[in-house]
Amino acid sequence: MTTHHEADAHVQHVYARWLDAGTKLGFILLICSFIAYAIGVTEPYVPVDRLPDLWRLPVDRYNAATQAPTGWYWLHHWWRSDYLTYFGVVALLLTTIASMLRTVAAFYSLGERLQAGIALAQAIVLLLAAVGFGSTH
Amino acid sequence: MDLDFAPHKRVLAPPGAHPATISGCHPTTGPLRLNPARRGHRARSLAAVAILLFAVAAPAFAAERAAAAWWAWPLSLFVVTFVLGVIAVVAGVGGGVLFVPIVGGLFPFHLDFVRATGLLLALSGAMSAGPSLLRSGMASLRLAMPLALAGSLASVGGALLGFALPTHWLQTALGATIIGIAVLMWRAKGSLHPHVESSDALGTRLALHGRFLEVSQGQEVHWRTHRTIAGIAVSALIGLLGGLFGLGAGWANVPALNLLMGAPFKLSVATSGLLISIANSSAAWVYLHKGAVVPMIAVPSVVGVMAGARLGAHVLGKLPARAVRQVVVALLAAAGLRALLAGLGIWE
């Protein structure tokens, strides 16, 4: 029979493994894509020499001035070097969701339904935030 | 056993505690009355701190003057955040709480972009440290989850509120919050192993107890928590502030877990990182969807702080941690005051 402590250790190791892998992937993507952005591998959506004038503005005026896409619409311009860096950020943010979903299964398999339910609720909150619930119009 | 974070008093750190991981806790000791040798040491300490401050401010002003060259900005941002990363580790504070008020005050970026970057920065640091803390059992996922759920929901609300509020309101609130954090850092005390007689009903239902190996003492520490509902409510408030201002929340999570819920100090510090990685993640989506993540600001900052933190961990014993922490608190108070006055329209 699995003790409370063994169950916790198992789930924590599962979560840690997923978190570790996703974080490393995210950082590698972030740094490689930024190097591509800095050396101008592809043309950025917002020219870099315009940035010093634009980043003084609030985000809604910045978006209006650049016609920059919000929500997931940046994927329409994914090859632009500034949006390439978004893949690293998204990988980092998706890591938490993937790790949490994996935790749901781990808790459930150990018969810890209440903890599995909390993890599932957490994953749903993160997924809703990821799809832009409440933040995109 | 009490831990006094106040740098002007004697600080009792947990045996073997590493200041890089134990926020606000340093094995620095010493009487208030200084002998001549100590005065000399203090003068050298202050000189080192002055150099650090110059290192923070100079690149920003240099970039302002060389504004024609776009590359000067990420370069100066990298230098500033690198120094902040070193200071954060030496002073035992989170990078996010330094980044938002200091970069917000030194650089011409709008607060929306600074908040988004601050959130990513806190998230990156917490995610990097998370796996090893989870594997060692120092962080408790079981304890973090109910708190993180409340924090996540509130941080999304905080982020949305931040975009709805006028900038000067936000700046005023940020200034007041930062001053509050500086006071908390100056005054807060911690408890190494708080005594919890019994869990409350919800804590028992959630099985909020466990054990971890205290490596420095070579013994297992058994823990349990209480005041679960109050802890969840406070986590929601912390999440709201974190989402609203883009601050990491270690400054508030650790006292909430340790002093309010009765978790051991080390467990509180480690679990706080886990909480940040989950709660900040949901708010970060809001900033990303709103278009507030500007890669030219965000990436050099994240890389700079991470690299600086690595150096900070190496030079920890060589820098005057106590003096750095004192100056960081003063710097935070000054940055908070600056934001407050800017928000009130007194010092634009």
Interface residues (C-beta under 8 A of the other chain):
Chain A: H4 H5 D8 A9 V11 Q12 H13 Y15 A16 R17 L19 D20 T23 G26 F27 L30 I31 F34 Y37 A38 V48 D49 L51 P52 W55 R56 L57 P58 V59 D60 Y62 N63 A68 P69 T70 G71 W72 D82 T85 Y86 G88 V89 V90 L92 L93 T95 T96 I97 M100 T103 L114 Q115 I118 A119 A121 Q122 V125 L126 A129 A130 G132 G134 S135 T136
Chain B: A67 W70 W71 W73 P74 P108 F109 H110 D112 F113 L120 L123 S124 M127 S128 G130 P131 S132 L134 R135 G137 A139 S140 L141 R142 M145 P146 A148 L149 S152 L153 V156 A159 L160 F163 T167 R205 L206 A207 H209 G210 R211 S277 I278 S281 S282 A283 A284 W285 V286 L288 H289 K290 G291 A292 V293 V294 P295 M296 I297 A298 V299 P300 V302 V303
